[in-house]
């Protein structure tokens, strides 16, 4: 090489100037840096970062005037959030400037709603009373943490389940970032409910097989006996105080007899119906006759005789026998736990508020941030427009990942709850009772490229749109992976809840859930290109995709999805059009071992199943006339369906024009399913085509049913793409192969 002035001096100088220029560009006024090593009084440059996102927002707000966009760049680390990180229009932000809050390059940035316990706070058990309560083989392995010394309030266990409102969880413990388990029995699975003495039900009105109180007192264990004990004051008061209505049943296993403080134990399970979980405290355990009595009523009561009618008990120190199990002594505020062998970290959830709140803002992006270890939710959004939650991770939360729209505050009579910010109540039930509820969710908001797992009550809740005018909101979830999202509340807490008008869910993978994967309310939603599997694993009479009980909720499309390995031992469905649900198009899907029934029409109208592939299912379809028998009350004049139709003015535009059949709903007889179409479908190795009255479903001749492999790429590997020479094309001209290669979640980033 020839050495010149340019090579020796000028070239390095120019390179240095370029580096300085690049560095100066990174230090532009449109970027503010955050670091765990920063200072609250810092300037916000990369060399002088601030210590919190809240402070960065304050600096960004001051610099926003005249800027088109500002970026808050967050360096790696855990940022402990004691209250919500707020972005509020008119308070600390002005949406005339676009804002991005993002992780620096590939740094791991976590908004942490709890506390990591210092190693020196983990000690051997010092209380001799508790030491002897633990099982002998585990006593010396169990450790304790003084929560008072850490200034942590453990909170209180509360009833959770079907018909109960959302709420922050109690304190939870995470070992090596994995959720611990409140000490329980049995360690896995459930225990069948033995013979029921007192059913305990808010719904029960007339009791049969009532036995005298004196006879009850002398009852033997009597396995197999079924009897109903009258309430204590039944003879004096025909309408006993609900607070005194409790469940009582026999137990067979001797384990509950060993619990020293049964009043602190709780029971959870499916006590009556397989779609209604509940959790209630124990009042007492009669160890002589082996009887458990609950301390609180449940919605439907207790019963036995069905496989799902079972429970497990928790909050019992004597049951700490598996690594990761723990118990909190409420009197001393001491946490006891059996650590895993490779214990590295113990995290305790504290914050009950959303880790981040966006209210009234527009043109905001939250990118590559992790939301973790909180008793509440990840992000709360209200009245937002053009917001993107992109590439974020939500895990170890007591509630859901993202909640879009308002909730409600229950009133004293519990019948007329008031919509209110940051109070959630039971939003699915509220939408069920108030079909035109304006959630104030905003428009064109999206959750994309995100991962969610180990949450307590569902995943992403998106709403928006006007049901009176059928104006769409165009809010969406796209290319997200959601799994293990119902650790605490088991039913009607879906992976994705979609409500309102004109929203969408696409290219998501949803799996490992006890109940619903996607729960639909409203109109004109699109569910497409998703991979939905291993859902509805514990429930009965529920679907991986569920909609029901409102004939005005029409125009929804479920298309090009892959449903496989859905359901457990009980009766479940891939798609459940429940109790008169109408007007859904199910097109181009693949159903493989997708519940006992893949498509379930419970008395509704105008549902069309077209161009789908059904494989290895017991039934491809189900249809029934329930609105003509046990559910006929909902369609009677003045009943539930007429109220819901009148609420949206169904005889007038836009409903009368968007859904022409709807205006004749009552005139043509709603008790009989009509215009439900099964057309151009392929059935491979199906036991039965239709369960129920086949005359109620229009099964077109242009369907194809076969045994064996009709020409898939690789049947054994579930590659159900069709070969060019598949016999399906000959037997069913015009059939379009479902685009399997476009279905599901992709790790690579997508845009929208």
Secondary structure, 3 states (H helix, E strand, C coil): CCCCHHHHHHHHHHHHHHHHHHHHHHCCCCEEEECCCCCCCCCCECCECECCHHHHHHHHHHHCCCCCEEEEEECCEEEECCCCEEEEECCCECCCCEEEEEECCCCCEEEECEEECCHHHCEECCCHHHHHHCCCCCCCCEEEEECCCCCCCCCCCCCCCCCCCCCCCCCCEEECCEECEECEECCCCCEECCCEEECCCCCCCCCCCEECHHHHHCCCCCCCCCCEECCCCCCCCCCCCHHHCCCEEECCCHHHHHCCCHHHCEEEEECCCCCCCEEEEEEEEECCCCEEEECCCCCCCCCCCCCCEEEEEECCHHHCCCCCEEEEECCCCEEEEECCCCCCCEEEECCCCCCEEEECCECEEEECEEEEEECCCCEEEECEECCEEECCEEEEECCCCEEECCEEECCCCCCCCEEECCCCCCHHHHHHHCCCCCCCCEECCEEECCEEEEECCCCEEECCCECCCCECCCCEEECCEEECCCCCCCCCCCCEEECCECCEEECCEEECCCCCCEEECCECCEEECCEEECCCCCCCCEEEEEEECCCCCCCEEEECCEEEEECCCCCEEEEEEECCCCCEEEECCEEEEEECEEEEECCCCCCEEECCEEECCCEEEEECCHHHCCCHHHHCCCCHHHHHHHHCCCCCCCHHHHCHHHHHCCCCCCCCCCCCEEECCEEECCCEEEEECHHHCEECCCCEEECCCCCEEECCCCEEEECCCCHHHHHCCCCCCCCHHHCCCCCCCCCC
